[in-house]
Amino acid sequence: MVKPFHLGWFVGNGFGVHGWNTPFSGSAARDWAKPGLQIDLARAIERACFDFLMLEDSLFVPDNYGGSSKFYLERALRAPKNDPLPLVGVLAYVTKHLGIVPTISTSFYPPYLLARHVATLDLMSEGRIGCNFVTSTASRAAQNFGFEEHIEHDLRYEMATEFVDVVKKLWDSWEPDALVMDEARGVFVDPDKVHTIDYKGRFYTSRGPLNTARSPQGQPVLMQAGGSPQGRAFAAKNIDVVLAATNSVADMKSFRADMRRRVAAEGRDPDSCKVVFMVIPTIGETDAEAEDRFLRKQAFKEAHPELVLAGMSSLTDIDFSSFDLDTPLAELTTNGQQGTLRQFLAQGSTLREIVRNYSHGLDRLWGSPDTVASKMMEIMEEVGGDGYIIAGPLTRRYVTEVTDGLAPVLQKRGAVRSAYTHAHFRDNMMEF
């Protein structure tokens, strides 16, 4: 019997520009600030019984590549971008089962504000909200919030651990049965079941309680994608779903084994922390068509290395325009995304070689829906993981290829869910 796995969708560039200057993008560029594309995505992946949709976010206009924001703004790379939290409410309104996960920076958000926002959205959606915690990586983002430079990498994760502790206590400041709504006694809330938290830590202080009610899930689903040792340690203590952007089966196996060891060492059941892997399948009507598509995408990437390098510059605060493409790189360090930089540099000795080999997730996966489904099932059986998060381009064509081509094949084979069993996002994620 096939062990089922979970499916999610990662919206890279969040509530920003998608499909700009590419085929089959339709009106997405002109309508980038409207929620129509994301609404269509949410409805499509819910129809395909995906478990969740996750929205990336960042808080700055990059100027890391070439020392200027010109390259990024001209190509709509990471800017302009809207705040994802207002979009979450819209997506919750147009869906009934799908989990919806915005990205929040623990470095810049006050814990009380975040706890209140997410609890409100979880109440509005009747228990379908998650939260993807990031520590943020860019000095420019820190400067938007009053810092001269960004907080040191390891210290950010110490802060994040305390941040999660505060928000969990705030979510628990209302007991599950605090809302009584007893008309006969004229009592809406039992005051004995709402408590201050009186939190005084190294980084945060909060009296509590929340002034909104308890989240339907008790605690929304917590996600995280940091691949550094500090990020993995943070996830092992706190996180329900870890996203891994590895680009080989061997790395997938290694990552999952490491996370399960870390989770067990924290006294948690390893099965309580799901590991899902980013995947970017290329789908065609035939294997040959799909392979041709993949090779054309690869050729474009190799012909335009600046697109990959500018993206990596914005994640690491390293200006890769200052390096020769064909000169072997010396060791590089960053206060930005250390795990991402480590994985990037492991793909070759020169930037040209690295760009040719690098992908943020498993992208060397192409074929007809049947072929891709078979490969995904084989990989998951070998890795023993908990699922995939699709991270391909957000165009209506690609969404249809996945939700009406790939997903039905996986469902027929019993590899993914074909119906939602539970009302709450957390229960669906922990079902298998």
Order of alpha helices (4+ residues) and beta strands (2+ residues): beta-beta-alpha-beta-alpha-beta-alpha-beta-alpha-beta-alpha-alpha-beta-beta-beta-beta-beta-alpha-beta-alpha-beta-beta-alpha-alpha-alpha-alpha-beta-alpha-beta-alpha-alpha-alpha
